[in-house]
Amino acid sequence: MTVFDELKERGLLAQLTDEEEIKELINNGKATFYIGFDPTADSLHVGHFMALCLMKRMQMAGNKPIALIGGGTAMIGDPSGRSDMRTMMTKEQIQHNCDCFKEQMSKFIDFSDGKAMMVNNADWLLDLNYVKLLREVGSHFSVNRMLTAECYKQRMEKGLSFLEFNYMIMQSYDFYELYRKYGCNMQFGGDDQWSNMLGGTELIRRKLGKDAYAMTITLLLNSEGKKMGKTQKGAVWLDPKKTSPFEFFQYWRNVADADVLKCIRMLTFLPLEEIKKMDSWEGSQLNEAKEILAFELTKMVHGEEEAIKAKESARALFSSGNAADMPTAELLEADLVDGAVDILTMLVKSGLVPSKSEARRAVEQGGVSVDGEKITDIRAVFQKEALEGEGIVLKRGKKNFRKVLVK
């Protein structure tokens, strides 16, 4: 099976231009391609997995990845998939986030000996002469056509700033600069980026002539991939200081039955032949598939040792209600009243629920347990002594739990 065929069979490719040219480049290791990352936080999250895994697969086939950090476009803000304007960031914040990204990306991509590059579009965007940009780049874009782009249409009702309106031009200019400076002949992006990507391809051809070629491919379900990184409590980060290896493992261990095989196909490096055998799995076998998914991805991000520890802790939790590496919530003396804490306060302070009303509902519905014993009384209290030493295991539902200690 060719590299291109494998990408397609894993469900990674959706729309693309010049399919035969793309096949030729990818299958023969001739693609120099880029994927952009907005440095809006100091850690990547699991929504970036699809892009990172794709870059790794492509590099393994001899192609050259360019990780484009949007230090310049982050000063503007991408309107795609948003109902409001992004918060402005300082140059210092953006640079710090860029540094964090490279460290995390190095677990997926080999940057040694020129095998891959990381570049920052601030290097060319921040020093652009505005009038020159309007003359040389803006003249190639139709406002009427830009307004038909999905990323703009969804913002028109609530208000699209002129600042954000420039994002398509900036992203298109990125591809032009990468093509001109580094011979970048291919770009990958999410399905919400299609209009911006086509703008880059068109700009290259208009500026450099018909002989200049550039390819665009979007990632299937990339918008869904971004949602993968979100939970009720926020993002699931690749940084172990933000999301522990155990929490990371549990996130993937708890994906929906309908999604587990799709995630294994798209995100792991298990052979397709092995994955196809799982297509007929159902019932308890899907739990085994979830454990395989969780282990493979935790190993990729945090290393095999941490993946093994997370798997063993998860098994210990479900077998005996105790696990060494489960997420911990520490209560302060100020959280106690007369040397004890009530169940509702403990649920809120542990982060398992956002409010006492949610806590009350969870208890009344029978979804809360302490050390394996169901708690049905909303007035239940726990003495400080029980929270010292090893603490207690507080569980909400089947998938959410914390070891609770007094600090």
Disulfide bonds with the S-S distance in Angstrom:
none
